[in-house]
Amino acid sequence: MQFGVLGPLAVTTDAGEPVVVPGTKVRALLADLLANRNQVVSADRLIDDLWGDDSPANPTGALQVRVSQLRKALNDAEPGARELVESRPPGYLLRADAVDADRFVDLS
């Protein structure tokens, strides 16, 4: 799975096929996890980043739904890719090695 953060958020399979990540909140979740890739981001921080002061009645449940939607989108595009989003106390981690920003730094 390839991730693009320089410019509009973009995800492609290893074969170069675009991945559709549905919904603003799911895309925001992916962006947050990418900004902190390979590190655990607490559920509390993700909830605050996604909803701020306007959090839903069950913020933990709402976050779990968005994580599930992200995993499904990744896995639908590339079987097994759901495993890139890991649940680890106290939150979630995105395993991402192919990010355009990292390649840019390497080329600088």
N, CA, C and O atoms as CSV, one atom per row, in Angstrom:
chain,resi,resn,atom,element,x,y,z
A,1,MET,N,N,0.855,-1.159,0.000
A,1,MET,CA,C,0.000,0.000,0.000
A,1,MET,C,C,0.905,1.227,0.000
A,1,MET,O,O,1.869,1.310,0.762
A,2,GLN,N,N,0.576,2.165,-0.864
A,2,GLN,CA,C,1.335,3.408,-1.005
A,2,GLN,C,C,0.465,4.565,-0.520
A,2,GLN,O,O,-0.731,4.617,-0.806
A,3,PHE,N,N,1.083,5.498,0.220
A,3,PHE,CA,C,0.342,6.631,0.767
A,3,PHE,C,C,0.962,7.936,0.276
A,3,PHE,O,O,2.182,8.098,0.288
A,4,GLY,N,N,0.118,8.852,-0.150
A,4,GLY,CA,C,0.567,10.167,-0.580
A,4,GLY,C,C,0.016,11.239,0.338
A,4,GLY,O,O,-1.197,11.351,0.517
A,5,VAL,N,N,0.905,12.026,0.919
A,5,VAL,CA,C,0.497,13.113,1.810
A,5,VAL,C,C,0.979,14.468,1.308
A,5,VAL,O,O,0.585,15.508,1.837
A,6,LEU,N,N,1.830,14.454,0.289
A,6,LEU,CA,C,2.272,15.705,-0.316
A,6,LEU,C,C,1.240,16.072,-1.373
A,6,LEU,O,O,1.186,15.459,-2.439
A,7,GLY,N,N,0.429,17.068,-1.074
A,7,GLY,CA,C,-0.721,17.367,-1.913
A,7,GLY,C,C,-1.938,16.692,-1.309
A,7,GLY,O,O,-1.957,16.417,-0.110
A,8,PRO,N,N,-2.959,16.420,-2.120
A,8,PRO,CA,C,-4.151,15.756,-1.580
A,8,PRO,C,C,-3.811,14.359,-1.063
A,8,PRO,O,O,-2.964,13.668,-1.629
A,9,LEU,N,N,-4.470,13.956,0.003
A,9,LEU,CA,C,-4.291,12.620,0.559
A,9,LEU,C,C,-4.650,11.592,-0.510
A,9,LEU,O,O,-5.725,11.657,-1.107
A,10,ALA,N,N,-3.746,10.646,-0.748
A,10,ALA,CA,C,-3.980,9.625,-1.769
A,10,ALA,C,C,-3.461,8.288,-1.269
A,10,ALA,O,O,-2.452,8.212,-0.568
A,11,VAL,N,N,-4.177,7.237,-1.645
A,11,VAL,CA,C,-3.776,5.888,-1.304
A,11,VAL,C,C,-3.868,5.053,-2.575
A,11,VAL,O,O,-4.854,5.127,-3.308
A,12,THR,N,N,-2.835,4.260,-2.829
A,12,THR,CA,C,-2.862,3.337,-3.960
A,12,THR,C,C,-2.369,1.979,-3.491
A,12,THR,O,O,-1.621,1.865,-2.520
A,13,THR,N,N,-2.806,0.962,-4.203
A,13,THR,CA,C,-2.315,-0.383,-3.917
A,13,THR,C,C,-0.877,-0.479,-4.408
A,13,THR,O,O,-0.382,0.423,-5.084
A,14,ASP,N,N,-0.217,-1.567,-4.067
A,14,ASP,CA,C,1.145,-1.775,-4.556
A,14,ASP,C,C,1.184,-1.887,-6.076
A,14,ASP,O,O,2.219,-1.639,-6.695
A,15,ALA,N,N,0.044,-2.264,-6.680
A,15,ALA,CA,C,-0.054,-2.355,-8.134
A,15,ALA,C,C,-0.384,-1.007,-8.774
A,15,ALA,O,O,-0.468,-0.909,-9.998
A,16,GLY,N,N,-0.572,0.036,-7.953
A,16,GLY,CA,C,-0.844,1.373,-8.471
A,16,GLY,C,C,-2.305,1.719,-8.643
A,16,GLY,O,O,-2.626,2.775,-9.190
A,17,GLU,N,N,-3.205,0.854,-8.188
A,17,GLU,CA,C,-4.642,1.132,-8.284
A,17,GLU,C,C,-5.068,2.076,-7.166
A,17,GLU,O,O,-4.664,1.889,-6.018
A,18,PRO,N,N,-5.883,3.096,-7.482
A,18,PRO,CA,C,-6.335,4.009,-6.435
A,18,PRO,C,C,-7.249,3.312,-5.431
A,18,PRO,O,O,-8.031,2.430,-5.785
A,19,VAL,N,N,-7.131,3.724,-4.183
A,19,VAL,CA,C,-7.959,3.198,-3.099
A,19,VAL,C,C,-8.924,4.299,-2.687
A,19,VAL,O,O,-8.507,5.420,-2.394
A,20,VAL,N,N,-10.207,3.981,-2.666
A,20,VAL,CA,C,-11.217,4.942,-2.245
A,20,VAL,C,C,-11.369,4.834,-0.728
A,20,VAL,O,O,-11.730,3.782,-0.200
A,21,VAL,N,N,-11.091,5.928,-0.049
A,21,VAL,CA,C,-11.286,6.001,1.401
A,21,VAL,C,C,-12.523,6.859,1.621
A,21,VAL,O,O,-12.487,8.072,1.416
A,22,PRO,N,N,-13.628,6.222,2.041
A,22,PRO,CA,C,-14.912,6.935,2.085
A,22,PRO,C,C,-15.060,7.834,3.307
A,22,PRO,O,O,-14.626,7.489,4.406
A,23,GLY,N,N,-15.673,8.976,3.098
A,23,GLY,CA,C,-16.060,9.838,4.200
A,23,GLY,C,C,-14.962,10.727,4.735
A,23,GLY,O,O,-13.794,10.345,4.809
A,24,THR,N,N,-15.371,11.917,5.103
A,24,THR,CA,C,-14.446,12.921,5.618
A,24,THR,C,C,-13.765,12.471,6.901
A,24,THR,O,O,-12.555,12.644,7.050
A,25,LYS,N,N,-14.516,11.900,7.821
A,25,LYS,CA,C,-13.942,11.482,9.110
A,25,LYS,C,C,-12.958,10.328,8.923
A,25,LYS,O,O,-11.935,10.275,9.606
A,26,VAL,N,N,-13.253,9.411,8.013
A,26,VAL,CA,C,-12.346,8.285,7.775
A,26,VAL,C,C,-11.064,8.792,7.130
A,26,VAL,O,O,-9.973,8.334,7.468
A,27,ARG,N,N,-11.191,9.727,6.211
A,27,ARG,CA,C,-9.996,10.317,5.584
A,27,ARG,C,C,-9.187,11.116,6.611
A,27,ARG,O,O,-7.957,11.086,6.593
A,28,ALA,N,N,-9.878,11.827,7.505
A,28,ALA,CA,C,-9.185,12.577,8.564
A,28,ALA,C,C,-8.467,11.615,9.514
A,28,ALA,O,O,-7.348,11.885,9.948
A,29,LEU,N,N,-9.110,10.503,9.829
A,29,LEU,CA,C,-8.474,9.482,10.666
A,29,LEU,C,C,-7.219,8.956,9.995
A,29,LEU,O,O,-6.173,8.843,10.634
A,30,LEU,N,N,-7.312,8.635,8.713
A,30,LEU,CA,C,-6.140,8.145,7.979
A,30,LEU,C,C,-5.030,9.194,7.983
A,30,LEU,O,O,-3.866,8.859,8.205
A,31,ALA,N,N,-5.372,10.442,7.743
A,31,ALA,CA,C,-4.358,11.506,7.741
A,31,ALA,C,C,-3.688,11.619,9.103
A,31,ALA,O,O,-2.470,11.780,9.185
A,32,ASP,N,N,-4.469,11.537,10.167
A,32,ASP,CA,C,-3.926,11.611,11.521
A,32,ASP,C,C,-2.976,10.444,11.780
A,32,ASP,O,O,-1.880,10.633,12.307
A,33,LEU,N,N,-3.399,9.248,11.409
A,33,LEU,CA,C,-2.549,8.074,11.613
A,33,LEU,C,C,-1.292,8.144,10.744
A,33,LEU,O,O,-0.218,7.723,11.174
A,34,LEU,N,N,-1.419,8.669,9.533
A,34,LEU,CA,C,-0.240,8.824,8.669
A,34,LEU,C,C,0.743,9.847,9.223
A,34,LEU,O,O,1.956,9.660,9.134
A,35,ALA,N,N,0.219,10.925,9.792
A,35,ALA,CA,C,1.098,11.946,10.376
A,35,ALA,C,C,1.908,11.372,11.537
A,35,ALA,O,O,2.976,11.879,11.879
A,36,ASN,N,N,1.383,10.314,12.129
A,36,ASN,CA,C,2.045,9.669,13.271
A,36,ASN,C,C,2.362,8.206,12.957
A,36,ASN,O,O,2.378,7.359,13.850
A,37,ARG,N,N,2.609,7.927,11.700
A,37,ARG,CA,C,2.774,6.547,11.244
A,37,ARG,C,C,3.810,5.786,12.064
A,37,ARG,O,O,4.827,6.319,12.508
A,38,ASN,N,N,3.490,4.517,12.233
A,38,ASN,CA,C,4.337,3.584,12.973
A,38,ASN,C,C,4.470,3.936,14.452
A,38,ASN,O,O,5.383,3.467,15.133
A,39,GLN,N,N,3.551,4.764,14.938
A,39,GLN,CA,C,3.487,5.122,16.355
A,39,GLN,C,C,2.039,5.011,16.820
A,39,GLN,O,O,1.113,5.305,16.063
A,40,VAL,N,N,1.849,4.591,18.048
A,40,VAL,CA,C,0.496,4.507,18.592
A,40,VAL,C,C,-0.035,5.912,18.847
A,40,VAL,O,O,0.639,6.752,19.444
A,41,VAL,N,N,-1.259,6.147,18.379
A,41,VAL,CA,C,-1.959,7.402,18.638
A,41,VAL,C,C,-3.119,7.045,19.565
A,41,VAL,O,O,-3.917,6.160,19.257
A,42,SER,N,N,-3.207,7.729,20.683
A,42,SER,CA,C,-4.242,7.386,21.662
A,42,SER,C,C,-5.638,7.630,21.093
A,42,SER,O,O,-5.846,8.530,20.279
A,43,ALA,N,N,-6.572,6.820,21.534
A,43,ALA,CA,C,-7.967,6.988,21.125
A,43,ALA,C,C,-8.471,8.367,21.529
A,43,ALA,O,O,-9.198,9.008,20.770
A,44,ASP,N,N,-8.095,8.826,22.707
A,44,ASP,CA,C,-8.532,10.156,23.159
A,44,ASP,C,C,-8.067,11.251,22.203
A,44,ASP,O,O,-8.823,12.169,21.886
A,45,ARG,N,N,-6.832,11.152,21.750
A,45,ARG,CA,C,-6.314,12.166,20.824
A,45,ARG,C,C,-7.029,12.083,19.482
A,45,ARG,O,O,-7.382,13.110,18.901
A,46,LEU,N,N,-7.245,10.863,18.985
A,46,LEU,CA,C,-7.948,10.710,17.713
A,46,LEU,C,C,-9.363,11.271,17.796
A,46,LEU,O,O,-9.827,11.947,16.878
A,47,ILE,N,N,-10.038,10.988,18.895
A,47,ILE,CA,C,-11.400,11.510,19.092
A,47,ILE,C,C,-11.371,13.030,19.111
A,47,ILE,O,O,-12.209,13.675,18.482
A,48,ASP,N,N,-10.416,13.603,19.823
A,48,ASP,CA,C,-10.307,15.065,19.882
A,48,ASP,C,C,-9.984,15.637,18.502
A,48,ASP,O,O,-10.554,16.653,18.102
A,49,ASP,N,N,-9.080,14.995,17.781
A,49,ASP,CA,C,-8.713,15.490,16.450
A,49,ASP,C,C,-9.874,15.388,15.470
A,49,ASP,O,O,-10.044,16.266,14.623
A,50,LEU,N,N,-10.675,14.331,15.571
A,50,LEU,CA,C,-11.766,14.132,14.623
A,50,LEU,C,C,-13.002,14.965,14.937
A,50,LEU,O,O,-13.663,15.465,14.027
A,51,TRP,N,N,-13.316,15.115,16.212
A,51,TRP,CA,C,-14.572,15.773,16.565
A,51,TRP,C,C,-14.397,17.031,17.407
A,51,TRP,O,O,-15.320,17.843,17.474
A,52,GLY,N,N,-13.260,17.222,18.045
A,52,GLY,CA,C,-13.067,18.400,18.874
A,52,GLY,C,C,-14.120,18.499,19.964
A,52,GLY,O,O,-14.412,17.517,20.646
A,53,ASP,N,N,-14.686,19.679,20.125
A,53,ASP,CA,C,-15.702,19.899,21.154
A,53,ASP,C,C,-17.069,19.343,20.773
A,53,ASP,O,O,-17.989,19.342,21.591
A,54,ASP,N,N,-17.206,18.875,19.543
A,54,ASP,CA,C,-18.487,18.383,19.049
A,54,ASP,C,C,-18.487,16.854,18.946
A,54,ASP,O,O,-18.948,16.291,17.954
A,55,SER,N,N,-17.965,16.194,19.980
A,55,SER,CA,C,-17.860,14.736,19.924
A,55,SER,C,C,-19.239,14.086,20.027
A,55,SER,O,O,-20.147,14.621,20.663
A,56,PRO,N,N,-19.377,12.916,19.386
A,56,PRO,CA,C,-20.666,12.216,19.435
A,56,PRO,C,C,-20.961,11.672,20.832
A,56,PRO,O,O,-20.095,11.695,21.707
A,57,ALA,N,N,-22.186,11.183,21.037
A,57,ALA,CA,C,-22.603,10.666,22.348
A,57,ALA,C,C,-21.717,9.515,22.815
A,57,ALA,O,O,-21.419,9.403,24.004
A,58,ASN,N,N,-21.299,8.667,21.889
A,58,ASN,CA,C,-20.410,7.547,22.215
A,58,ASN,C,C,-19.146,7.685,21.370
A,58,ASN,O,O,-19.015,7.013,20.347
A,59,PRO,N,N,-18.213,8.548,21.782
A,59,PRO,CA,C,-17.053,8.830,20.947
A,59,PRO,C,C,-16.167,7.606,20.692
A,59,PRO,O,O,-15.618,7.458,19.600
A,60,THR,N,N,-16.027,6.738,21.682
A,60,THR,CA,C,-15.199,5.544,21.487
A,60,THR,C,C,-15.821,4.637,20.436
A,60,THR,O,O,-15.119,4.110,19.573
A,61,GLY,N,N,-17.119,4.455,20.505
A,61,GLY,CA,C,-17.815,3.652,19.510
A,61,GLY,C,C,-17.737,4.266,18.126
A,61,GLY,O,O,-17.543,3.556,17.139
A,62,ALA,N,N,-17.888,5.587,18.044
A,62,ALA,CA,C,-17.805,6.280,16.759
A,62,ALA,C,C,-16.410,6.133,16.156
A,62,ALA,O,O,-16.274,5.947,14.947
A,63,LEU,N,N,-15.380,6.215,16.988
A,63,LEU,CA,C,-14.011,6.023,16.506
A,63,LEU,C,C,-13.829,4.598,15.997
A,63,LEU,O,O,-13.229,4.389,14.943
A,64,GLN,N,N,-14.339,3.626,16.731
A,64,GLN,CA,C,-14.218,2.230,16.309
A,64,GLN,C,C,-14.892,2.001,14.959
A,64,GLN,O,O,-14.386,1.238,14.136
A,65,VAL,N,N,-16.021,2.651,14.727
A,65,VAL,CA,C,-16.703,2.543,13.433
A,65,VAL,C,C,-15.816,3.096,12.330
A,65,VAL,O,O,-15.681,2.472,11.278
A,66,ARG,N,N,-15.204,4.268,12.555
A,66,ARG,CA,C,-14.338,4.878,11.535
A,66,ARG,C,C,-13.106,4.006,11.276
A,66,ARG,O,O,-12.683,3.867,10.128
A,67,VAL,N,N,-12.529,3.422,12.320
A,67,VAL,CA,C,-11.382,2.527,12.144
A,67,VAL,C,C,-11.806,1.311,11.320
A,67,VAL,O,O,-11.074,0.879,10.430
A,68,SER,N,N,-12.963,0.770,11.608
A,68,SER,CA,C,-13.481,-0.373,10.860
A,68,SER,C,C,-13.684,-0.021,9.388
A,68,SER,O,O,-13.369,-0.818,8.504
A,69,GLN,N,N,-14.212,1.177,9.128
A,69,GLN,CA,C,-14.424,1.622,7.747
A,69,GLN,C,C,-13.084,1.787,7.021
A,69,GLN,O,O,-12.966,1.444,5.845
A,70,LEU,N,N,-12.088,2.307,7.718
A,70,LEU,CA,C,-10.760,2.464,7.119
A,70,LEU,C,C,-10.161,1.100,6.806
A,70,LEU,O,O,-9.645,0.884,5.709
A,71,ARG,N,N,-10.224,0.193,7.750
A,71,ARG,CA,C,-9.698,-1.158,7.524
A,71,ARG,C,C,-10.385,-1.820,6.333
A,71,ARG,O,O,-9.727,-2.457,5.511
A,72,LYS,N,N,-11.702,-1.672,6.238
A,72,LYS,CA,C,-12.451,-2.275,5.140
A,72,LYS,C,C,-12.016,-1.696,3.801
A,72,LYS,O,O,-11.812,-2.439,2.840
A,73,ALA,N,N,-11.873,-0.382,3.732
A,73,ALA,CA,C,-11.461,0.259,2.484
A,73,ALA,C,C,-10.088,-0.233,2.043
A,73,ALA,O,O,-9.882,-0.522,0.865
A,74,LEU,N,N,-9.159,-0.330,2.971
A,74,LEU,CA,C,-7.817,-0.810,2.640
A,74,LEU,C,C,-7.864,-2.263,2.198
A,74,LEU,O,O,-7.238,-2.636,1.206
A,75,ASN,N,N,-8.604,-3.082,2.934
A,75,ASN,CA,C,-8.658,-4.515,2.647
A,75,ASN,C,C,-9.405,-4.810,1.346
A,75,ASN,O,O,-9.039,-5.733,0.617
A,76,ASP,N,N,-10.447,-4.033,1.053
A,76,ASP,CA,C,-11.168,-4.222,-0.208
A,76,ASP,C,C,-10.252,-3.971,-1.400
A,76,ASP,O,O,-10.377,-4.627,-2.434
A,77,ALA,N,N,-9.341,-3.033,-1.257
A,77,ALA,CA,C,-8.426,-2.689,-2.347
A,77,ALA,C,C,-7.268,-3.677,-2.450
A,77,ALA,O,O,-6.799,-3.983,-3.546
A,78,GLU,N,N,-6.818,-4.167,-1.315
A,78,GLU,CA,C,-5.659,-5.069,-1.292
A,78,GLU,C,C,-5.828,-6.038,-0.123
A,78,GLU,O,O,-5.595,-5.661,1.026
A,79,PRO,N,N,-6.231,-7.281,-0.399
A,79,PRO,CA,C,-6.476,-8.239,0.681
A,79,PRO,C,C,-5.296,-8.321,1.661
A,79,PRO,O,O,-4.135,-8.428,1.266
A,80,GLY,N,N,-5.639,-8.266,2.939
A,80,GLY,CA,C,-4.636,-8.293,4.001
A,80,GLY,C,C,-4.228,-6.919,4.494
A,80,GLY,O,O,-3.587,-6.799,5.538
A,81,ALA,N,N,-4.596,-5.869,3.747
A,81,ALA,CA,C,-4.175,-4.508,4.110
A,81,ALA,C,C,-4.860,-4.004,5.369
A,81,ALA,O,O,-4.401,-3.032,5.969
A,82,ARG,N,N,-5.954,-4.645,5.784
A,82,ARG,CA,C,-6.607,-4.232,7.035
A,82,ARG,C,C,-5.652,-4.349,8.210
A,82,ARG,O,O,-5.802,-3.652,9.214
A,83,GLU,N,N,-4.668,-5.233,8.085
A,83,GLU,CA,C,-3.696,-5.452,9.159
A,83,GLU,C,C,-2.750,-4.265,9.336
A,83,GLU,O,O,-2.021,-4.207,10.327
A,84,LEU,N,N,-2.748,-3.325,8.404
A,84,LEU,CA,C,-1.900,-2.141,8.540
A,84,LEU,C,C,-2.368,-1.244,9.684
A,84,LEU,O,O,-1.573,-0.502,10.260
A,85,VAL,N,N,-3.655,-1.314,10.009
A,85,VAL,CA,C,-4.222,-0.521,11.108
A,85,VAL,C,C,-4.350,-1.447,12.311
A,85,VAL,O,O,-5.207,-2.330,12.346
A,86,GLU,N,N,-3.493,-1.231,13.282
A,86,GLU,CA,C,-3.451,-2.092,14.462
A,86,GLU,C,C,-4.075,-1.404,15.664
A,86,GLU,O,O,-3.925,-0.199,15.868
A,87,SER,N,N,-4.771,-2.197,16.445
A,87,SER,CA,C,-5.301,-1.718,17.717
A,87,SER,C,C,-4.263,-2.041,18.779
A,87,SER,O,O,-3.954,-3.205,19.034
A,88,ARG,N,N,-3.730,-0.990,19.394
A,88,ARG,CA,C,-2.724,-1.147,20.443
A,88,ARG,C,C,-3.015,-0.144,21.542
A,88,ARG,O,O,-3.207,1.042,21.273
A,89,PRO,N,N,-3.049,-0.613,22.776
A,89,PRO,CA,C,-3.299,0.326,23.875
A,89,PRO,C,C,-2.303,1.481,23.827
A,89,PRO,O,O,-1.108,1.243,23.653
A,90,PRO,N,N,-2.745,2.688,23.973
A,90,PRO,CA,C,-4.099,3.153,24.294
A,90,PRO,C,C,-4.911,3.572,23.075
A,90,PRO,O,O,-5.886,4.308,23.222
A,91,GLY,N,N,-4.535,3.121,21.858
A,91,GLY,CA,C,-5.263,3.574,20.682
A,91,GLY,C,C,-4.993,2.738,19.452
A,91,GLY,O,O,-5.235,1.531,19.438
A,92,TYR,N,N,-4.485,3.398,18.409
A,92,TYR,CA,C,-4.290,2.746,17.117
A,92,TYR,C,C,-2.957,3.157,16.513
A,92,TYR,O,O,-2.394,4.203,16.836
A,93,LEU,N,N,-2.474,2.299,15.625
A,93,LEU,CA,C,-1.210,2.519,14.938
A,93,LEU,C,C,-1.401,2.152,13.476
A,93,LEU,O,O,-2.064,1.162,13.168
A,94,LEU,N,N,-0.830,2.936,12.577
A,94,LEU,CA,C,-0.831,2.611,11.146
A,94,LEU,C,C,0.586,2.249,10.754
A,94,LEU,O,O,1.501,3.065,10.858
A,95,ARG,N,N,0.759,1.012,10.301
A,95,ARG,CA,C,2.059,0.589,9.783
A,95,ARG,C,C,2.139,1.046,8.329
A,95,ARG,O,O,1.420,0.542,7.467
A,96,ALA,N,N,3.014,1.996,8.073
A,96,ALA,CA,C,3.142,2.542,6.724
A,96,ALA,C,C,4.613,2.793,6.421
A,96,ALA,O,O,5.270,3.611,7.065
A,97,ASP,N,N,5.107,2.074,5.433
A,97,ASP,CA,C,6.501,2.247,5.026
A,97,ASP,C,C,6.624,2.998,3.706
A,97,ASP,O,O,7.682,3.553,3.412
A,98,ALA,N,N,5.568,3.023,2.913
A,98,ALA,CA,C,5.611,3.642,1.600
A,98,ALA,C,C,4.805,4.943,1.611
A,98,ALA,O,O,3.638,4.976,1.220
A,99,VAL,N,N,5.459,6.006,2.068
A,99,VAL,CA,C,4.820,7.322,2.147
A,99,VAL,C,C,5.658,8.288,1.311
A,99,VAL,O,O,6.879,8.347,1.457
A,100,ASP,N,N,4.996,9.041,0.439
A,100,ASP,CA,C,5.719,9.928,-0.466
A,100,ASP,C,C,6.598,10.941,0.278
A,100,ASP,O,O,7.676,11.288,-0.203
A,101,ALA,N,N,6.157,11.408,1.420
A,101,ALA,CA,C,6.946,12.389,2.182
A,101,ALA,C,C,8.282,11.781,2.634
A,101,ALA,O,O,9.303,12.469,2.659
A,102,ASP,N,N,8.271,10.510,2.986
A,102,ASP,CA,C,9.520,9.846,3.376
A,102,ASP,C,C,10.454,9.718,2.184
A,102,ASP,O,O,11.661,9.919,2.319
A,103,ARG,N,N,9.911,9.385,1.019
A,103,ARG,CA,C,10.739,9.293,-0.192
A,103,ARG,C,C,11.322,10.661,-0.539
A,103,ARG,O,O,12.474,10.759,-0.959
A,104,PHE,N,N,10.529,11.708,-0.364
A,104,PHE,CA,C,11.011,13.060,-0.641
A,104,PHE,C,C,12.201,13.406,0.247
A,104,PHE,O,O,13.198,13.948,-0.230
A,105,VAL,N,N,12.097,13.091,1.550
A,105,VAL,CA,C,13.189,13.371,2.488
A,105,VAL,C,C,14.428,12.567,2.097
A,105,VAL,O,O,15.543,13.087,2.137
A,106,ASP,N,N,14.240,11.315,1.723
A,106,ASP,CA,C,15.363,10.469,1.329
A,106,ASP,C,C,16.075,11.014,0.104
A,106,ASP,O,O,17.288,10.856,-0.026
A,107,LEU,N,N,15.339,11.655,-0.796
A,107,LEU,CA,C,15.937,12.195,-2.019
A,107,LEU,C,C,16.570,13.562,-1.826
A,107,LEU,O,O,17.322,14.022,-2.685
A,108,SER,N,N,16.277,14.219,-0.708
A,108,SER,CA,C,16.800,15.569,-0.460
A,108,SER,C,C,18.262,15.551,-0.116
A,108,SER,O,O,18.854,16.604,0.121
